[in-house]
Structure formats: C-alpha cells, structure tokens
Amino acid sequence: MAEHGPDTPRVPGRISTGVPGLDEVLCGGLTPDRLYLLEGTPGTGKTTLSLQYLLDGAARGERGLYVTLSETEDELRSAAASHGWSLDGIEIYELVNELGLDPDSEQSILHPSEIELGETVKDVIARVDDLKPARLVFDSLSELRLLAQNPLRYRRQILALKQFFAKRACTVLMLDDRTSEAGDVQLHSIAHGVISLEQSPREFGSERRRLRIIKMRGIKFRGGYHDFVLDTGGLRVFPRLIAAEHHARFDSTATSTGSAELDLLLGGGLVPGTNTLLLGPSGAGKTTTAVRCMLAALERGEAATYFLFDEGLATVLARSAMLGMDLAPHIEAGRLTITQIDPAELAPGEFSTLVRHAVEERRSTFVAIDSLNAYLHAMPGEQFLILQMHELLNYLNQQGVTTLLVLGQHGVIGNVQTDIDLSYLSDGILLFRYFEAKGEVRTAVSMVKSRVNAHERTIRELKLTAEGLRVGAALSDFEAVLTGLPSYRGEVAMLPGSTRPVDAV
C-alpha cells in the first residue's frame, strides 16, 4: 500500500506528489501554487496518481478537492477502496450533469468571452472559494475540449482557469487523456509543468508503464523515461539509475572465494568494486561457483543478495546443501537475501531499484545476478540492456560491491554462442567449458580476463562433489581443451573420478 503522510521527507519550497519515487524524479517534488498537466491515454494511471497526490496532502493537513467531469463520486470512492484508501477528508465535486454534457444544449463551461466564466464553472469557483483547497485535481480536460467546440475558446477556458487559480494558494493537477489531435501542445505551453504517462503491451507478460517529465519550469528534474508500476496500493515510480550520482569509499583488497585453487586462478580472489562474468554452457557449474564465492563472503560476516531469475529457490537451496554449502543459516540470520524474480512481470527500472535497495538499505556488499539470459528477455531490446547494465555495473562498482554475473551460452561441446556480448562491461571473465576425456564429460575453468589482478592464464579442471567445489591442477598436458575435443600429451592426473591418466581423446 502506498504511504501518504508527513513522515515523507519534504524539500523546502516543494510539495510531495505522494507517489513513491516520483519526488526523486522531480528532485524534490512540485513547486506549490502552480498548475500542472498530467497526460496519458486511458488506463495509464492518471486518476490513481491524482488520488495519491490528494491523499498525501490530506495526511499533511492540507485540504483537497477533486473536480470530476468524467467519473462519478461513487466510481472514485470505489477506485480508492480497491487500493485500500479512504477518501474521507477529500472533497469531491461532480460536474457530470445532463445540462452540462448535453450536446444540444447551448450552455458551455465558459462563455465566449475571454474572462467571463460560465454558470457551471461559477459553481466550481464558489466551491473553491468556500473550501480554499491547497490541492486540486481537475479531471478531465477532454470534456472541456468537447464543450468548448473550437480550439480558440478551449485555450481561453484553460487560460481563464489558470488565472483564477493563480490568485489562490492552490496547486492544481489537470488531467488530459490525449484525445486531441496529434501534435496538440497548447496545454504544454500553458501549464507550469507536464508529466506524461505511457503504457505499452508486450507479446507475453504484463504491459510496461513508464513516465517522462516533459517540462517543469524553474526546477531541475531527471530527464528521460522512468518505469513505474500500477498495482494495489497505487503507483510506484522507479527513477532511472544514474551511476555518476553514487560514490562510496571502500577497501579494494582482494577477498577469498573459499577455494584456494580458485583464488590462484583469479589472481588472489575477488576484488570489491569489481564485477566478474561467469560465462559458459548450462550445467557447467556457474551457479555453484557463484554460491561458493557468496558463501565465503557470508562466512566473513558480509551481507549478500542473490537475484534468481532462472531456477526455483527451493532447487538452489537443496542443491547447495547437497554440495556442502548450506545457505539456510545465513538466510535465517538475515545476512543473505535470495530474491526470486519473474522476468515476465519485471519492469527494467524496478530491477535497478531492487539492486539499490539491497545495497543501500540491506548493506549488501556481495551481489549475484543469475542469470542475465532471463534479464535480457525482460528488456524491450538488446541495446537497452547494454545501456542499463552499464549504469548498473558502474553503480555497484562505485559502491564497493563484489558482483557476480551469470551468463549461459548455447551449446555444450564445441561451438558455443552467447545471446549478447557483455564481455567489455565486465572487469573479469571466468570461462567454463565442457571437454571429453576417456568417455567422460568433464568441466574446465579458466580466467580469461581481469582488469585488476595478474591472474593465471591456465586452464584447470572443475569438479562438484559432496564436499563442495574443487578446482584441480593446471591441465598443462592437454591441448585444445576449450574446443571440447582436447588431445592429451602427458601424465597430469585428473581430479578423482578418473581411474588412470588419459592416453588420448
């Protein structure tokens, strides 16, 4: 449920919108005593946002008035009740009446005169003068546009309303459903600020909603699109992440993965403030390696967050316990949070907000994302994934977080392919490959890139046992291991599971 009340921080000279995240987009909220335009097609959430705005004012002891031409009072109260809200204390004034909306009637909301208001609006003025609201919502301008009958009269009506409210200490939201002709920006020039809401359907999963501040006079705001969700409890906005705004001091000393051999391969371990890409085919041990590294951080007393896209939570916990890595005690102690995410329902900006919450609220210093394949499918396009991941990884690095990214590849042995190339964004790449040796399918692991450590260039064998993850000696007597079809030219012993050295493959 959305929160409304004076406990929400208030920036001097601004008023809160009552919508979580929107004040951050506006860098503090709205300038009071101004007229704003809230536009969007039907279903984008204009009415819900407006109710949140009025409820926030009511919680602060400010009077609110909702003037409606498009919905009845019963409909508004029913909509509020669906979110668990009560509109007690908020005045609702209906302009829905047979005379005002009769197309054959000569009565109009405003007379043709530039400043003389019609009978209907005089009633609104009387109500405003009597109530003296600090916040007002006018819903909606599409009915005014129809009643005005021509663009000139319509513009005069809006200007007259603006002049009327300008003389009163009242902050006004005027709603518009974009039923006017394409390219009509008359309202944009009149309003002090313009907030635009959009929604777009997807082939599968829930629709995507986003908003943009088109105009806001006299204040700085965050440009571009910001995702938001409309759910029980109202709108929640997820401000676009700007990594440059987030810096923190941290110790960049390398930390252990929990495996001495893996530490050697990495050149000393994992370095805080860096991200490592675990790249390889399905089943090669990427998730288990990520869990092993995370468990080492947990055992040092760090807080960790694991974002799980692909597998079920129960599956990960059961498999980890079978491999000697019991995560349950750390979950119970509150050090570990495993967040299972449904990519079909995920707004991209919502995921960035979840990561920020893990780092800033739960103080997680270790973050794992498993896997980027599912995250890719949650995005509207590949190019957006690259840009968003760039900001997200920069943010995590600047916060001193140790980040592991799991990315699955297509194929098993031989030619394997990746959905998207994120190698240039990664500080390190740990490559997993299957290879065949004497009738067995084995796994090889190699650190192929590190920006911060003088890592090994060797290829080692990786094996998962009941005692956990094991990394063997360098496969120095093998050639072409990463192709999946190696040849054996020496006497290097394999990890237990082979009864004797392999002669040839």
N, C-alpha and C positions, 0 to 999 in steps of 0.2 A: 504494500500500500504506500502511495506517495506520502511524503511527510510535508506538513504545512505548519509553519509556526515561527515564532520569534527566535527560536534556537538556531535557525539557519543564519549563518554569518551575513551581515549586511554591510555593503561597501558605502561609505559616506557619499551622499549625493546620488545614490541609486536606489531603486526598489527591486525586490526579488520578483521573479516570474512565478516562483513556486514550483518550477519544473526542475527536477534533479538534472544537473549537467548544463542546462541552458544558460544559467547565470555565468558559468565558466566560459561558455562560448561568447557571451556578451561582455566578458571581462569585468563582471561585477553586477550586471543587471540593467534595467531600463532607467533612463533619465525620467524623473517624475514630471507630471503635469504636461505630458505631450501626447500626441495622437499617433498611434502605430497601426500599421496594416498587417494582418495575419492572413496570408492567402494560401490556398491549396484546394485541389479537387475534392469532391465529396468522399469522405472516408479516410482522409489523411490524419484526422485528429484535432481539427481546429476547435471544436466545441469542448473536447476534453481538456485541451491546453488552457482554454479560456476559463473553465471551471477551476482548474488548479490555480490559476492566477488570482481569481476572486477568493478562493478558499485561503490562500496564503495571506491575502490582505485581511480577511476576517480573523484569522488566527493572531494577527498583529493588532487587532482592534480597529481596523480600518473598514469603513462602510463600503459595500459593493453593490452594484446594480447591473443586472443582466437585462438588456432590452432585446427582445426577440421578435423578428418578423417571420421566421422560418419554422420555429418549433413552439409547441405549447409548453406551458409551465409543467404540466404533468410529464411530458416527454423529457424535459430537462431534469426533473427530480428523479425520474426513473433511471435515466442515464447515470446520474450521480450515484444513485443507490447501487448500481451494478459495480461500481468501483469501491463501494463501502463508505461513501461520503454522505453527509447530511448537508443540505443547503440552507439549514436554519441560520438566520442572520444575514442572508443574502437576498436582496430584493429582486424579484423577477417581474418584469413588466412586459405584457404581451401587446404587440401591435397587430396581431392576427385578428382581423375582424372583417365582416362581409363588406363594409363600406370601403375600407382602405384597400382591399385587394380585388374589388370588383372591376373587371376590365372595362365595363360600360360606364363606370362612374367617372365624373369629371373631377372628383376630389383627388388631389395628389398630395404627396407628403409635403412638398414645398411648392408654393405658388411660383409662377414665372418670375416674379420679382427677384432681384439679386439677393436681398437680405430678408424679405418677409417670409416667415415660416408658416406652413400650412396648419390646419386645425389639428391634425394628428400629432405632428411634431411639437406643437404647443403643449399638448398633454405631456409629452416626454420632458419638455423643458420645465414644466411645472413640477413634475416628479423629481427631476434632478435638483431644482432649486429647493424643493421641500426636503429631500433626503440628504443633499450635499455629499454624494459619494466621493470617496477618494479614488476608487477604481470603477471603471465602467466597461462593459462589453456590449458592442452593437453587432447583432447577428441577424441578417447579414446584408451586405451591400448589393447583392444580386437583385433582391426585391426592390431596393431603392432605384436601381438602374432600370428595371422594368417600368416602375411607376413614373419615372422622370420622362420617359418617352423619347428623349433626344440627348445626345452627349453634352450639349451646352448646359441644359437645365440640370443634368446629373452632376456635372462639375460644380455648378453653382450651389447645388444642395450640399455637396461634400465640403466645399469651402465655407458655407454658412455654418455647418455643424462644427467645423474646426474652429472658426472664430468664436462660436458660442462657448465651446469647451475651453478655449484658450483663456477665457476670463475667469475660469473657475479652477480651483486646485484639484484637478481630476486627471488621472492617467487613463487613456482610452485605448482599447483594442477594437478595431473594426475588422470584421471577418468578411472575406470575399472568396467565393468558390470558383473563380476563374471561368465564369460562364460568358464573359465578354469576348469580343473579337480578339483573335491572336494579335499580340503586339500592343495591346492597350495598356499603356503605362501611365495613364492620367493619375491614378491613385498614388503611384510611386513618387511622383513629383510633389504631391500634396502632403503625404504622410511624413512624419519625422523619422520613422524607421519602417523597414519592411522585412518581415520574416516569411520565408516561403517553405511550405511543407510539400513533400513529394512521396509517392509510393509507386513501386514497380513490381509487377508479378514475376514469378520465376516458373520455369518449366516444372520444377519439383521443389517442395518445401514452402515455407511461409514467404509472403511478399517482403520486399525490402523497403524500409522507410528511411528517409533522410531529410534534413533541413539545411537551409542556407540563409545567412543574413545577407540580403541583397543591398541593404542600405541602413545606415544608422548614423544620424548626424551628431557630430560633436564628441563621439566616443570611439575608442579603439575596440575592435572585435576580431574574433578569429574567423578568417575568411574560409572559403571552400565548403565542401559538404561534410555534414556530421550525421552519422547514423543515429536513429532513435527507434525505440520500440513502443508500441501501444498495447498495453496489457491491463489486466485487472490491477487497479491502483494508479492508473494514469500513464502519462508519457515519461520516459526516461531517455535522456539525450546522452550520447557518448561522444564527447568532444574529440576531434581529430588530434591524434598524438603528434606533438612537435618535440622531437628529441632534444633539440638545442636548448629547451627551457628547463631541462632536468640534468643537474650535475650533482655529484656527491663525492666526498673523499673516501678512499678505501685502500686497504692493504693489497698489493698485487703480487704477494708471494704465492708461488705455486702450491697447491694442496694435493694430497694423495687421492687416488681413485679407489683405494682399498686393495689394489693389486700391485705388488712391487714391479712385476714384469710389465704391466700396462703403463705404469709410471715411467719406466725406462723408455718404452716405445714412444710415449708422448713428450719425452724430453724433460721429465721431472714432475709431471702431473698436470692438473688443470689449473689455469690461472684465472683468478677473479677478474671480472671486467672483460672477459672474452667469451666467444661462443664457438662451439665445436659441432660440426655437422657429422652425424653418424650415417654413412651412406652405404647401401648395399641391398641385395635381394631379400625377399621375405623369408623369415625364419633363420637368418644368419646370425642372430644374437644381438641385434641393435638395441632392442628394448631391454634385454637383460643387462647389457653393458651400461646403459643409461641408469638402470635401477642400482647396479653395483656402485657406480660413481655417486649417485644420490645418497645411498645408504652410508657411504663413507662420510659425506657431509653431515648427515643426521647424527652419526656417532660422534662427530666433533662438537655437537651441540648447535649446529646451524638449523635454521628453518628452511623448508623446501616446499615447492609446489610443483606438482606433476599434472600437466594438462593432457588428458587422454582422449584422443579422437577416435581411434580405431577399435581397440579391444574393450571388453567389459571390465569393470572394476574388479569384480569377483575373480575373473580369469587372471588378471595381473597379480592380484594378491596371492592366489593359490599357487601360481607358477613360481613366483618369487620365493614363497615359503618352501616349496619343493627343492629349490636350488640353494637353500640355506640362507636366504635373505628375507627374514620375517619383517614386514613393514608395519604390522598391526600395532606393536607397542608404540611406535613413533606417531601413528595416527591418533592413538588414544591419549598420548602425551601432548598433542596439539602442535608438534613440531612439523608434521607432514600433512599437507592437504592435497588430495588427489581429486581433481575436478574433471568429471566426465562430460564431454561436450558433444552435442548433436549438431553436426555441421549443416544439416538441412534447415535448422532453426536459428543458426548463428548469424548475427549481424557482424560484419568485419570489425566495425568500431567497438562493438561490445566486447570482442575478444581482447582488444588492446586495453580496454578499461579493466577487464578481469586481471590482466597481467599487472597493470599499475596497482590495482588493489592488493595483489599478492605481495608486491614489493614494498609498497608504501604503508599499507595497513598491517599486513601479517609479517612484515620484515623478512620475507624470504630472500635468502642470498643464493639459492640454487633453484633454477627453473628449468624444467624439461618440457618440450613440446613433442608429442608423439601421436600422430606424425603430421608432417607438412603436406602429405598427399591429400588427406581429408581436408585440411585447411585450404588447400588450393581449390578444391571443389566448392568450398563455401564462399569463394570470392566471385565477383561478377566477371573478372577477366584476369588473365595471367599478368598483364602489365601492372594491374593494381596490387597484386600480391607482391611483386618485386618492390614497389614503392613503399607499401605498408610494412613489409618485412624489414626494409632498410631502416625506417624510422624506429620500428620496434626493437631491432637488434642494437641500434645505436643507443636507444634509451636504456636497455638492460646493461650494456657495456658501461655507460656513464654512471650507472648506479652501483657498479662493482659486483654485479650478479654473475655467477657462473652459469652459463646457459648451454644446454644440450638440445640439438635439433635432430630429430629422426626423420630420414627421408628414404622411402622404399624405392627400389628400382625394379623395372620389369625384366623378367628372365631369371634363370637360375645359374646355368653354367655357360660360359662363352660370352656371346654378345648380350650385354645388359644395357637398358636405357632408362633415362630419368624423365619424368614429366616436365620438370623445369630445372634450369640451372641456377642454383643459388651458391655455387662454389665461391664466386668472387665476393659474396657478402660475408662468408664465414672466415673466422680467424684461424680455424683449424678444421681439417677433414680427416676423419678416421674411416678408412675404406674397408668394407667387408666383402669377401668373395668366397664362393664355394670352389673347391677343387676335388678332383677324383684321385684317389691313391689306393691301389691294390683292392679294387672292388668296394671301397668305402667313399662316401661323400663327407668331406671334411671342410672346415672353415678356416680361412686365412684372414688376418687383420694387419693393416699397415697404416701408419700415419703418413699421409701423402702431402700434408700442408700444415704449417704452423707459423703464424706471424710473430709469436712471442717466445718460442722455445727452439733450441737447437735439437730437434727431435731426431730419432733414429730413422734411417731410410730402409730399415729391414722389413721383412715380411715374416710374421710369426703365426703360429697356429693358435686358434682359439677353440676352447672346448668348454661345454657346460656340463657340470657334474652336480651330484647331490651336495657336495661341499661348496659349490658356488662356481664362479667364473675362473677359468685357468687359462693363462697365456704361456705358450711354450717358448722354446729357444728359436732363434732366427733360422728360417728354412734356407740356410746358405747353400745346401747341396741340391736345391731344386731350381729349375728354370721354368719360366712361363706359368708360374702359379696363378697370377691374376687373370690369365686367359681361361682358367678352369681345366686345362689339359697340360699339366706340368710333366717334365721329364726329370728323373732322379739320377744324380751323378755322384753320390757319396754315401756316408754312413750316419747321417744325422738321425737321431732317434725321434720318433714321433711321440706325442702325448699318449698316455695309456689308452688302449683301445686297439692299437696295432700290436700284434704279437711279434713282429720282426721287421727289420728295415725293408723298405720298398725297393725292389730292384729296378723297375721301370714302369712307366704309365703310358 
